[in-house]
Amino acid sequence: MNVAVVGANGFLGKSLVKFLLKKNIDVSAFSRKPIGLNCNWLEYTISSISDLSCFKEYDFVFYCAACGVQSKSNTNIIEITEVNLLFPIRLSSFLRNTKVRLVTFGSYFEIGDSDSNKEWIEEEIIYSRNSFTGNYILTKKAFSYFNYISKSTIHFILPTIYGEYEDENRIIPYLINNLKNGLEVHVSKGEQIRQYIYVNDLIFCLWSVLNEPIENNVYNAPYAETFKIKDIIYMIACHFRSKQLVKIKGEFKDNSMKILKIKSSEIFLKHNFNFIKLNDNLDVYFN
């Protein structure tokens, strides 16, 4: 089997490459910079790939590239739209009548501003008319809609994933690093409710269903646990026995998204997957 991972230097992409290498699968990693893993690395930027025929040689192409995820990034709407929407549409159109299975990803942030305590199914997410903030969500939601209508890729809508290669500004590594080093921690009140899954558990689930008959469509990925953000803050502080003061400061862009929950697709529910719990897995950030 021959697999390509586009955006292999990101959190999900790098975790996926590492998983596939452990299974002795031939992996080509497309990214801007080398990823530090023993695989075939190809320098990649959206502008550098004008000839898409290089992707025809693979059995699977995982499109993990994303732009504008972090609110502090300096990317503009043109680059965000190209990476999150236009390029994957071109790639999916190019690969439509080939043997290649293209796998892409959305986010349950596409639900938008919500305080509804329910698990959303795929169609409800696609047609949600809730408001939201940011070009990242706008472009990801547009691509999910494109896939729902065109059935061009195997498209997974993800809950919150966590693990070793996370950006240091995300909530879990931010808390761990600051509390461990005695630095101030600034957080919201933490009333937001989120679903979490360890990235390696997620990838195992995805790979399991991808090796079964599966049609191009939009599928909600599984989740392991549901938390209020403040419960995660308390959990991490207890784990590291930190006495560092946690300060409630400012509003965060996702505060209006009070409750985000997805209902796992039936393709996952028919399996008896076992998921590691977050509280038992915090030490992965130091391995």
C-alpha positions in Angstrom: 0.0 0.0 0.0 1.2 3.5 -0.9 -0.1 6.5 1.1 0.4 10.3 0.7 -0.2 12.7 3.6 -0.5 16.3 2.5 0.2 18.8 5.3 2.4 16.2 7.1 4.0 18.7 9.4 0.8 19.6 11.2 -0.6 18.0 14.3 -2.9 15.5 12.6 -0.7 15.0 9.6 2.5 14.2 11.6 0.6 11.9 13.9 -0.9 10.1 10.9 2.5 9.6 9.2 4.0 8.2 12.5 1.0 5.7 12.7 1.4 4.5 9.1 5.1 4.1 9.5 4.6 1.8 12.5 2.4 -0.4 10.2 5.3 -0.5 7.6 3.2 1.3 5.1 5.0 3.3 2.4 4.3 7.0 3.2 5.1 10.1 1.2 4.9 13.2 3.4 4.1 16.5 1.7 4.9 19.5 3.8 6.7 22.9 3.8 9.5 21.6 6.1 11.0 18.2 6.8 9.0 16.4 9.5 11.8 14.5 11.2 10.4 11.1 10.5 11.9 8.3 8.4 9.7 8.6 5.3 9.7 9.9 1.8 9.5 13.7 2.3 8.5 16.0 -0.5 8.6 19.8 -0.1 5.1 21.1 -0.6 3.3 24.3 -0.7 -0.1 24.9 -2.4 1.6 27.2 -5.0 4.3 24.6 -5.8 1.9 21.8 -6.9 0.6 22.7 -10.3 0.7 19.2 -11.7 -1.7 17.0 -9.6 -0.8 13.8 -11.5 1.8 12.9 -8.8 -1.1 11.9 -6.6 -2.4 9.2 -8.9 0.2 6.7 -7.8 -1.2 6.4 -4.2 -3.9 4.2 -2.8 -4.9 6.8 -0.2 -4.3 10.6 -0.1 -4.9 12.2 3.2 -5.4 15.9 3.0 -4.5 17.2 6.4 -3.4 20.7 5.4 -5.2 23.6 7.1 -4.7 27.3 7.3 -5.9 29.9 9.8 -6.6 27.5 12.7 -4.9 29.6 15.3 -6.4 33.0 15.8 -2.9 34.6 16.1 -1.7 33.4 12.7 -0.8 36.0 10.2 -2.5 34.4 7.2 -5.0 36.3 5.1 -8.4 35.2 3.6 -6.9 34.4 0.2 -4.4 31.9 1.6 -7.0 30.5 4.0 -9.5 30.0 1.2 -6.9 28.4 -1.1 -5.6 25.9 1.4 -8.9 25.0 3.1 -11.3 25.1 0.1 -10.0 25.7 -3.4 -7.0 23.4 -3.6 -8.8 20.4 -2.0 -11.7 20.9 -4.4 -9.3 20.8 -7.4 -7.6 17.8 -5.9 -10.8 15.9 -5.4 -12.1 16.7 -8.9 -8.8 15.5 -10.4 -8.9 12.2 -8.5 -12.6 11.6 -8.9 -12.3 8.9 -11.6 -9.2 7.2 -10.3 -8.5 4.4 -7.9 -7.2 6.9 -5.3 -9.2 7.3 -2.1 -9.0 10.9 -1.0 -9.6 11.5 2.7 -10.3 15.0 4.0 -11.3 16.6 7.3 -13.8 19.1 8.8 -14.4 20.3 12.4 -17.3 20.3 14.7 -16.7 24.0 15.1 -18.7 24.2 11.9 -21.8 23.8 14.1 -21.3 27.5 15.0 -22.6 29.4 18.0 -24.7 26.9 19.9 -26.0 26.3 23.4 -28.0 23.2 22.4 -27.2 20.2 24.5 -27.5 17.6 21.7 -25.3 15.6 19.5 -25.4 16.9 15.9 -25.6 14.5 13.0 -23.8 15.3 9.7 -26.7 16.8 7.9 -27.5 19.1 10.8 -23.9 20.4 10.8 -23.9 20.9 7.0 -27.1 22.9 7.0 -26.6 24.7 10.4 -27.5 28.4 10.1 -25.8 29.3 13.4 -23.5 32.2 13.3 -19.7 31.8 13.7 -16.5 33.9 13.7 -13.5 33.5 11.5 -12.4 32.6 8.0 -11.1 29.2 9.1 -14.6 28.0 10.0 -16.1 29.7 7.0 -13.9 27.9 4.5 -14.0 24.5 6.3 -17.8 24.7 6.4 -17.9 25.5 2.7 -15.7 22.4 1.9 -17.8 20.1 4.1 -20.9 21.3 2.2 -19.1 20.7 -1.1 -18.4 17.1 0.0 -21.9 16.5 1.3 -23.3 17.5 -2.1 -20.7 16.1 -4.5 -19.6 13.0 -2.6 -16.1 13.7 -3.8 -14.1 12.5 -0.8 -14.3 10.5 2.4 -14.7 13.5 4.7 -14.5 13.2 8.5 -15.9 15.9 10.8 -13.6 15.8 13.9 -14.2 16.7 17.5 -11.3 18.2 19.6 -8.2 16.0 19.2 -5.2 16.2 21.5 -1.7 14.6 21.6 2.1 15.0 21.3 2.3 17.2 18.2 -0.2 19.9 19.3 0.5 23.6 18.8 1.8 24.9 22.1 -1.0 27.6 22.1 -3.8 25.0 22.3 -5.4 24.7 25.7 -3.8 21.5 27.0 -0.1 22.1 26.1 -0.6 25.8 27.1 -1.8 24.8 30.5 0.8 22.1 31.0 3.7 24.3 30.0 2.7 27.3 32.0 1.7 25.4 35.2 4.9 23.3 35.0 7.1 26.4 34.6 5.3 28.5 37.2 3.9 31.0 34.7 0.5 32.8 34.8 -2.4 31.0 33.1 -5.1 33.1 31.5 -8.3 31.3 30.6 -11.9 32.0 30.1 -14.5 30.8 32.7 -14.3 27.5 31.0 -18.0 26.8 30.7 -17.7 25.6 27.1 -18.5 21.9 26.6 -16.3 20.0 24.2 -15.7 16.4 23.1 -12.2 15.1 23.2 -10.3 12.1 21.7 -6.6 11.2 21.7 -5.2 11.7 18.2 -3.7 8.2 18.0 -7.1 6.7 19.0 -8.8 8.7 16.4 -6.4 7.6 13.7 -6.7 4.0 14.6 -10.5 4.3 14.3 -10.2 6.1 10.9 -7.8 3.5 9.5 -10.0 0.7 10.7 -13.1 1.9 8.8 -11.1 3.0 5.8 -10.0 -0.6 5.3 -13.6 -1.6 5.0 -16.0 -0.8 2.2 -16.8 2.9 2.7 -18.4 5.3 0.2 -17.4 8.9 -0.4 -19.5 11.0 2.0 -19.3 13.1 5.2 -19.0 11.2 8.4 -18.8 12.3 12.0 -15.7 10.9 13.7 -15.9 9.3 17.2 -15.1 11.0 20.5 -13.9 9.5 23.8 -15.0 12.0 26.5 -17.0 15.1 27.0 -15.7 17.9 29.3 -16.3 21.4 30.4 -13.1 23.3 29.7 -12.9 24.3 33.3 -12.8 20.6 34.3 -9.8 20.1 32.0 -8.1 23.1 33.7 -8.7 21.6 37.1 -7.6 18.1 36.0 -4.3 19.3 34.7 -3.6 21.5 37.7 -4.3 18.5 40.0 -2.2 16.2 37.8 0.9 18.4 38.2 0.0 19.4 41.8 0.3 23.0 40.7 -0.4 25.8 43.1 0.0 28.4 40.3 -2.8 30.9 40.1 -5.2 30.5 37.2 -6.6 33.8 36.2 -9.9 34.4 34.4 -9.1 37.0 31.8 -10.8 38.2 28.7 -13.1 36.7 26.2 -12.1 33.9 23.8 -13.3 33.5 20.3 -15.1 30.2 21.0 -17.1 31.4 24.1 -20.2 31.8 22.0 -19.9 28.2 21.0 -21.1 27.0 24.4 -21.8 23.4 23.5 -20.3 21.5 20.6 -21.2 17.8 20.3 -21.4 15.5 17.4 -23.0 12.0 17.1 -20.5 9.5 15.9 -21.3 8.0 12.6 -22.7 4.4 12.4 -19.5 3.2 10.7 -17.7 3.8 14.0 -20.5 2.8 16.4 -20.6 -0.8 15.1 -17.0 -1.3 16.4 -16.2 -1.7 20.0 -13.3 0.8 20.2 -11.6 1.4 23.5 -10.4 4.9 24.1 -7.7 6.1 26.5 -8.9 8.7 29.0 -7.4 12.1 29.0 -6.5 12.0 32.7 -4.5 8.8 32.1 -2.7 10.3 29.1 -1.3 13.7 30.1 2.3 12.4 30.2 2.3 11.9 26.4 3.3 15.6 26.2 6.6 14.8 27.8 7.6 11.7 25.8 
